[in-house]
């Protein structure tokens, strides 16, 4: 194996996969002879990295993927990077974006921090055609799958949709996530991840909790309103979004509590009012009209 071969095992959540995308570009720009192979642990990661020009070989999850990794490691033919930046507890010990923390693990400095998703022309057309049905389509995502503490109360989401009939709220996600009354259901109506991403790209704005779709807004540079509580926008936020964060004395607690429910009932999320979200969304939509 060549020393210039960089083999990365992509694990973690879908948001983590998105946060890795600036690294691939930086490696290619700073190590001109590098060849990048990415072994995907999940189909969703494969969909995120598909058509990325900075990845030389993209391996689907499955038996062949695992067999190749086992062969390479068993006979010490190549080093496989399995970066788990979560063990560094970035929100407790870092003051930089998670994408920069990931790059630092490879001794790489990020000059371009924007996340990247590469849609095909056909996928772009799906997104354009779908959102063209509505005058002011706003994509939403209501579930932070890594921790229940990330979630804004469902009753608040219902109030946001009910009180703002001037917008059409398009709910992204998977069928197991609770449907918000009055929202257009893309969890089942358009379940493919890349089709949902295409809709997100052509929506006028986005409102959501700290999750994969919140990161995807940065790849498409659409204005978003992101609700933070147990996690901090300093680490997981992006400059294209309005990041709402109360910064309570007990926050951030994501790496401490992990998947355990907050003993205080997550006041960091319930304390963000519907009015605050409405105002932030109006400001973001005003900004998008000026672009």
BELNOR-V52419 format. One record per run of one state. SS is the DSSP state (~ for helix, > for strand, _ for the rest). FROM is the first residue (numbers start at 0). TO is the last residue. Records with the same first field share a line. If there is no record, write none. Layout:
BEGIN
SS: FROM-TO ; FROM-TO
END
This chain:
BEGIN
_: 0-3 ; 10-12 ; 30-33 ; 40-41 ; 49-55 ; 59-61 ; 74-78 ; 81-83 ; 88-88 ; 93-96 ; 104-119 ; 131-135 ; 141-146 ; 150-152 ; 163-166 ; 171-182 ; 189-191 ; 202-203 ; 209-210 ; 220-222 ; 228-231 ; 236-239 ; 245-252 ; 257-265 ; 270-272 ; 290-290
>: 4-9 ; 34-39 ; 56-58 ; 79-80 ; 136-140 ; 167-170 ; 183-184 ; 204-208 ; 223-227 ; 240-244
~: 13-29 ; 42-48 ; 62-73 ; 84-87 ; 89-92 ; 97-103 ; 120-130 ; 147-149 ; 153-162 ; 185-188 ; 192-201 ; 211-219 ; 232-235 ; 253-256 ; 266-269 ; 273-289
END
